[in-house]
């Protein structure tokens, strides 16, 4: 009698993998008056998908060089800004036929004692195709692979009045040969994160734009962002200046937002050869 052993592997793919399951919007806004929000999961493939939704608390952090990573907290009971422990979702698990879409509702039952500000949790939407890939090269072993993709989006829970105060704490640079490497230290001082664009402008002595680097940033806590510019030899003898612009985009992403925001600190620095 031959023994047939079946192994099942769940392979986790991150955001770089293009998903056949689409999620919109990527940010769900909920306030303490409605306490309810929703997003849509849509199957754009020709396969049936099993979908699961869960929550985890996390936010982007940076190292001293400005490299970004996501910091996730498995046990968020002591995290003041987390509403993962208060969030509920319906349906939590479901199947999507090809071309089908599902509205997923989120309710946040946070206590009334929370102070004004913006709290958040990450929404983890996992998708597994029902169709399996099999390798049956012999009669004694069969491998069945299931590919699981986790997509992470955001749920914001707001108690008004909410204010974003973003301070440009420091602008630093290194001129290495013909490479100009710039770092900007951003410090959040309000009760809400900042969502928008950070623009590095490289200006000549006449304040004319020489080069530009535009980045989308989400500043939940202090963050360092970096940019790099190519410098030509003739530019080294000119009075170059790095100028920073910050553009808040929350009201365009959430038309009902009444967030107040302001930028403080120095936003320009002269480059010395």
C-alpha positions in Angstrom: 0.0 0.0 0.0 1.4 3.3 -1.0 1.1 6.3 1.3 0.1 9.6 -0.3 1.1 12.6 1.8 -0.5 16.0 1.1 1.3 19.1 2.3 -0.4 22.5 2.2 1.7 25.6 2.1 0.4 29.1 2.7 2.7 31.5 1.1 2.4 35.1 2.3 2.9 37.8 -0.3 3.3 41.5 0.5 2.1 44.7 -1.2 4.6 44.4 -4.1 2.6 41.5 -5.6 -0.2 42.7 -7.9 -3.4 41.5 -6.5 -6.5 40.3 -8.5 -8.5 41.4 -5.5 -9.0 45.2 -5.4 -9.8 47.3 -2.3 -11.3 50.8 -2.2 -10.9 53.2 -0.6 -7.5 52.7 1.0 -8.4 54.9 3.9 -11.7 54.5 5.8 -12.7 57.6 7.8 -15.0 57.1 10.8 -16.0 59.7 13.4 -17.3 59.3 17.0 -20.8 60.3 15.9 -21.5 57.7 13.2 -19.0 55.1 14.5 -19.5 53.2 11.2 -17.6 53.1 7.9 -17.2 50.7 5.0 -14.9 49.7 2.1 -15.4 47.5 -1.0 -13.6 44.3 -1.9 -13.8 43.3 -5.6 -12.6 40.1 -7.3 -11.1 41.0 -10.7 -9.9 37.5 -11.5 -11.5 34.4 -13.0 -11.1 32.4 -9.8 -13.1 32.2 -6.6 -11.4 33.8 -3.6 -11.7 33.3 0.1 -11.5 36.6 1.9 -10.7 37.3 5.5 -10.6 40.7 7.3 -8.7 41.5 10.6 -7.1 44.4 12.4 -3.6 45.3 13.6 -2.1 48.5 14.9 0.9 49.9 13.1 2.5 53.0 11.7 5.5 53.9 9.5 8.9 54.5 11.1 12.2 55.6 9.7 15.9 55.0 10.5 18.5 57.7 10.7 19.0 57.5 6.9 15.3 58.0 6.1 14.5 54.4 5.2 10.9 53.6 5.8 9.5 50.4 7.4 6.1 49.6 9.0 6.1 49.0 12.7 3.3 46.6 13.8 2.2 46.0 17.4 0.6 42.6 18.0 -0.5 43.4 21.5 -1.8 47.0 21.3 -3.5 47.2 24.7 -1.1 49.9 25.9 -1.1 51.8 22.6 -3.0 55.0 23.2 -3.8 55.8 19.6 -5.0 52.3 18.6 -8.6 51.5 18.0 -7.9 47.9 16.8 -9.3 46.6 20.0 -12.5 48.5 19.5 -13.0 47.7 15.8 -15.5 45.1 14.5 -16.0 44.0 10.9 -18.9 42.4 9.0 -18.6 40.1 7.2 -15.3 38.9 8.6 -14.9 36.0 6.2 -16.6 35.4 2.9 -16.2 34.1 -0.7 -16.0 36.2 -3.8 -17.0 34.8 -7.2 -15.3 36.1 -10.3 -16.3 39.7 -10.9 -18.2 39.9 -7.6 -17.8 42.7 -5.1 -18.6 42.9 -1.4 -19.2 45.8 0.9 -17.5 45.3 4.2 -18.7 47.4 7.2 -16.5 48.5 10.1 -17.9 49.7 13.4 -15.7 51.2 16.1 -17.1 51.0 19.6 -14.6 53.2 21.4 -15.3 54.6 24.9 -16.6 58.1 25.2 -13.7 58.9 27.4 -11.2 59.2 24.5 -9.8 62.7 24.1 -10.1 64.7 20.8 -7.8 63.6 18.0 -7.4 60.9 15.3 -7.0 57.3 16.3 -6.4 54.4 13.8 -6.0 50.8 13.0 -4.7 48.8 10.0 -7.2 46.7 8.1 -5.6 43.5 6.9 -7.6 41.9 4.0 -6.3 38.4 3.1 -7.3 36.7 -0.1 -6.7 33.0 -1.0 -7.7 31.6 -4.4 -9.8 28.4 -4.1 -8.1 26.9 -7.2 -5.0 25.1 -6.0 -1.7 24.4 -7.9 -0.7 20.7 -7.6 2.6 18.9 -8.2 2.1 15.2 -8.6 5.4 14.1 -10.1 5.1 10.7 -8.4 2.4 8.6 -6.7 3.9 8.9 -3.2 4.0 12.7 -2.8 1.7 15.5 -3.8 2.2 19.1 -2.9 -0.8 21.5 -2.9 0.1 25.2 -2.8 -2.2 28.0 -1.7 -1.1 31.6 -2.3 -2.3 34.1 0.3 -2.0 37.8 -0.3 -2.4 40.3 2.6 -3.3 43.8 1.7 -3.0 46.4 4.4 -5.2 49.6 4.4 -6.1 52.1 7.0 -9.1 53.0 9.2 -9.1 56.4 10.9 -11.3 57.2 13.9 -11.8 60.9 14.6 -13.0 62.8 17.6 -13.2 66.6 16.9 -11.7 69.0 17.2 -8.8 67.5 15.3 -5.6 69.4 14.4 -2.4 68.4 12.6 0.7 70.4 13.5 3.7 69.3 11.6 7.1 70.8 12.5 10.1 70.7 10.1 12.5 70.0 12.9 15.7 70.0 10.8 17.0 69.9 7.2 20.4 68.3 6.7 22.4 67.4 3.7 25.6 65.6 2.5 27.3 66.7 -0.7 29.1 63.6 -1.9 30.9 64.1 -5.3 28.1 65.1 -7.6 25.3 63.7 -5.4 23.3 65.9 -3.0 21.6 63.8 -0.3 19.0 65.7 1.7 17.3 64.6 4.9 14.3 66.3 6.5 13.2 65.6 10.1 9.4 65.9 10.5 7.9 66.1 13.9 4.2 65.7 14.6 2.9 68.0 17.4 -0.9 67.9 16.9 -3.4 65.3 17.9 -3.7 63.9 14.4 -1.4 62.4 11.7 -0.4 64.4 8.6 -1.3 63.0 5.2 0.0 64.7 2.1 2.9 65.5 -0.1 6.4 66.4 0.9 8.2 68.3 -2.0 12.0 68.9 -2.0 12.8 71.8 -4.3 16.4 72.5 -5.4 16.7 76.2 -6.3 19.5 78.2 -7.9 20.7 81.6 -6.7 17.8 83.3 -8.5 15.2 81.0 -6.8 14.6 79.2 -10.1 13.7 75.6 -9.8 16.6 73.3 -10.8 15.2 69.9 -9.7 12.3 68.5 -7.6 11.4 65.4 -5.7 7.8 64.8 -4.6 6.8 62.1 -2.1 3.6 61.1 -0.5 4.0 61.0 3.3 1.9 59.8 6.2 3.4 61.2 9.4 1.9 59.5 12.4 4.8 60.3 14.7 8.3 61.7 14.1 9.7 60.7 10.7 12.8 61.3 8.6 12.4 61.5 4.8 15.2 61.8 2.3 15.8 62.9 -1.3 18.8 62.7 -3.7 19.7 65.1 -6.5 22.3 65.0 -9.2 24.6 68.0 -9.2 26.6 69.2 -12.2 30.1 70.6 -11.7 29.0 74.2 -12.7 26.3 74.1 -10.1 28.8 73.7 -7.2 29.9 77.3 -7.5 26.3 78.6 -7.3 24.3 79.4 -4.3 21.9 76.5 -4.2 19.0 76.2 -1.7 16.9 73.3 -0.6 13.3 74.4 0.0 10.6 72.1 1.5 6.9 72.3 0.8 4.2 70.3 2.6 0.8 69.9 1.1 -2.0 68.4 3.2 -4.3 66.2 1.0 -6.8 64.9 3.7 -9.6 67.2 2.6 -9.3 66.0 -1.0 -9.4 62.3 0.2 -12.1 63.0 2.7 -14.3 65.9 1.6 -16.2 66.0 4.9 -13.0 66.5 6.9 -12.8 69.5 9.1 -9.2 69.0 10.1 -7.1 72.1 11.0 -3.4 71.9 10.1 -0.4 74.1 10.1 3.3 73.8 9.2 5.9 75.3 11.5 9.7 75.5 11.5 12.3 76.5 8.9 11.6 75.2 5.4 14.8 76.1 3.5 18.5 75.6 3.8 21.4 77.0 1.7 23.8 74.5 0.3 27.5 75.2 0.8 30.1 73.6 -1.6 
